[in-house]
Amino acid sequence: MISSYKKFTLTEQLTDEQIAFFNQHGFIHFKKFINPETVTSIIDASKEVEQKWIDNNLEKVNGVPIKYGKDLDGSPIVQRFAFINQHHQTLSGLLLDPRLDGLLPLAGEGARLGTEEKDGMVFNHYINGPESKFAKMGWHTDGLRDIFYGAKLNPMLNVGIHLSTLKPENGGLKIIPGTHKQSLYQMLFRKKYFLDHNADPEEIAINPEAGDLTIHDGRLWHRVAESSIRGEESRRRVIYIPIIAGKYAPKNENSPTVFYQRFAGIVK
């Protein structure tokens, strides 16, 4: 078990030390992947997409339900965007950064950014307010998705680009290092998916600053803890992009809603 961990700098090619750290623990944290100006431009772009979706009463993107909520002033907001990279050039442009390609070897041969697969680039907007619909997320592994898709359990990594600076009281991403090496039985039954929000004695907190990048193995148990503070200081935004291998399976506007996403209401 590790109680603290080393943070790295991402270049176009991973070092042996970085690869070894990831292989051992199932995650890695890079500092200052993007600068404050880029963070601001990404948030501004998300607001543009949000307004279009609200104006058009959009319910799904490529079969994936949009999670709406209310901001602190009661106005409607999008709290989980799927495939947002397909709706603004600032977000699609972010994916052209060559440093992201440098992460692909962590998933093995044939790995790629899942810009048109799974849920594409996901943009999460958490706020702990009286009408928020998205303040936390229970324990889960991303690897379970392949089972719901009826597919072989292929390597899947999740790249997080953090747009908010988090303190411990902000909650945020909690992981159990090393669980990417667990058995399939443990991946399915160690926790009650999305329903269990309890702290685990082996978990560690990922407390990024705005602009940091993290990557974790999809088989790793993780959760998003609710902020212990309410109001504006609880607001946090993060982008997730999958790195996947296996058969190419793009989605489009005619794609069906996956079984587990029909129960998205249990994901808070």
Solvent accessible surface area in square Angstrom, and as a share of the most:
residue,aa,sasa,rsa
1,M,168,0.75
2,I,38,0.19
3,S,105,0.68
4,S,89,0.58
5,Y,37,0.14
6,K,109,0.46
7,K,85,0.36
8,F,16,0.07
9,T,94,0.55
10,L,8,0.04
11,T,77,0.45
12,E,114,0.51
13,Q,145,0.65
14,L,17,0.08
15,T,67,0.39
16,D,123,0.64
17,E,95,0.42
18,Q,12,0.05
19,I,59,0.30
20,A,59,0.46
21,F,29,0.12
22,F,6,0.02
23,N,78,0.40
24,Q,109,0.48
25,H,20,0.09
26,G,0,0.00
27,F,3,0.01
28,I,1,0.00
29,H,0,0.00
30,F,0,0.00
31,K,52,0.22
32,K,158,0.67
33,F,6,0.02
34,I,17,0.09
35,N,79,0.40
36,P,100,0.63
37,E,122,0.55
38,T,43,0.25
39,V,11,0.06
40,T,77,0.45
41,S,48,0.31
42,I,1,0.00
43,I,27,0.13
44,D,67,0.35
45,A,2,0.02
46,S,3,0.02
47,K,101,0.43
48,E,92,0.41
49,V,1,0.01
50,E,24,0.11
51,Q,97,0.43
52,K,117,0.50
53,W,8,0.03
54,I,36,0.18
55,D,94,0.48
56,N,107,0.55
57,N,122,0.62
58,L,56,0.28
59,E,130,0.58
60,K,100,0.42
61,V,9,0.05
62,N,18,0.09
63,G,6,0.06
64,V,1,0.01
65,P,35,0.22
66,I,16,0.08
67,K,32,0.14
68,Y,71,0.27
69,G,6,0.06
70,K,73,0.31
71,D,26,0.13
72,L,63,0.31
73,D,120,0.62
74,G,29,0.28
75,S,45,0.29
76,P,67,0.42
77,I,9,0.05
78,V,0,0.00
79,Q,0,0.00
80,R,36,0.13
81,F,3,0.01
82,A,0,0.00
83,F,0,0.00
84,I,0,0.00
85,N,10,0.05
86,Q,83,0.37
87,H,71,0.32
88,H,37,0.16
89,Q,151,0.67
90,T,46,0.27
91,L,0,0.00
92,S,45,0.29
93,G,33,0.32
94,L,18,0.09
95,L,20,0.10
96,L,146,0.72
97,D,30,0.15
98,P,68,0.43
99,R,59,0.21
100,L,0,0.00
101,D,81,0.42
102,G,10,0.10
103,L,0,0.00
104,L,35,0.17
105,P,90,0.57
106,L,27,0.14
107,A,8,0.06
108,G,38,0.36
109,E,175,0.79
110,G,56,0.54
111,A,16,0.13
112,R,54,0.20
113,L,28,0.14
114,G,0,0.00
115,T,35,0.20
116,E,75,0.34
117,E,5,0.02
118,K,25,0.11
119,D,2,0.01
120,G,1,0.01
121,M,0,0.00
122,V,9,0.05
123,F,1,0.01
124,N,7,0.03
125,H,9,0.04
126,Y,4,0.02
127,I,1,0.01
128,N,10,0.05
129,G,11,0.10
130,P,111,0.70
131,E,82,0.37
132,S,25,0.16
133,K,117,0.50
134,F,1,0.00
135,A,16,0.13
136,K,57,0.24
137,M,19,0.09
138,G,0,0.00
139,W,0,0.00
140,H,13,0.06
141,T,5,0.03
142,D,3,0.02
143,G,2,0.02
144,L,24,0.12
145,R,44,0.16
146,D,7,0.04
147,I,72,0.37
148,F,77,0.32
149,Y,70,0.27
150,G,72,0.69
151,A,51,0.39
152,K,158,0.67
153,L,60,0.30
154,N,35,0.18
155,P,61,0.38
156,M,8,0.03
157,L,3,0.02
158,N,15,0.08
159,V,0,0.00
160,G,0,0.00
161,I,0,0.00
162,H,9,0.04
163,L,6,0.03
164,S,20,0.13
165,T,79,0.46
166,L,20,0.10
167,K,121,0.51
168,P,94,0.59
169,E,74,0.33
170,N,9,0.04
171,G,5,0.05
172,G,2,0.02
173,L,11,0.06
174,K,27,0.12
175,I,1,0.00
176,I,0,0.00
177,P,25,0.16
178,G,26,0.25
179,T,9,0.05
180,H,13,0.06
181,K,136,0.58
182,Q,33,0.15
183,S,58,0.38
184,L,98,0.49
185,Y,151,0.58
186,Q,81,0.36
187,M,4,0.02
188,L,51,0.25
189,F,129,0.54
190,R,87,0.32
191,K,30,0.13
192,K,148,0.63
193,Y,36,0.14
194,F,35,0.15
195,L,114,0.57
196,D,31,0.16
197,H,52,0.23
198,N,109,0.56
199,A,75,0.58
200,D,16,0.08
201,P,119,0.75
202,E,79,0.35
203,E,30,0.14
204,I,11,0.06
205,A,36,0.28
206,I,2,0.01
207,N,47,0.24
208,P,1,0.01
209,E,79,0.35
210,A,42,0.33
211,G,0,0.00
212,D,0,0.00
213,L,0,0.00
214,T,4,0.02
215,I,0,0.00
216,H,5,0.02
217,D,6,0.03
218,G,0,0.00
219,R,93,0.34
220,L,0,0.00
221,W,0,0.00
222,H,7,0.03
223,R,20,0.07
224,V,13,0.08
225,A,11,0.08
226,E,70,0.32
227,S,5,0.03
228,S,92,0.59
229,I,52,0.26
230,R,146,0.53
231,G,21,0.20
232,E,105,0.47
233,E,133,0.60
234,S,0,0.00
235,R,42,0.15
236,R,12,0.04
237,R,33,0.12
238,V,13,0.08
239,I,0,0.00
240,Y,28,0.11
241,I,0,0.00
242,P,6,0.04
243,I,0,0.00
244,I,6,0.03
245,A,13,0.10
246,G,41,0.39
247,K,183,0.77
248,Y,115,0.44
249,A,61,0.47
250,P,68,0.43
251,K,27,0.11
252,N,77,0.39
253,E,138,0.62
254,N,127,0.65
255,S,22,0.14
256,P,107,0.67
257,T,17,0.10
258,V,16,0.09
259,F,116,0.48
260,Y,41,0.16
261,Q,13,0.06
262,R,160,0.58
263,F,109,0.46
264,A,35,0.27
265,G,53,0.51
266,I,77,0.39
267,V,20,0.12
268,K,106,0.45
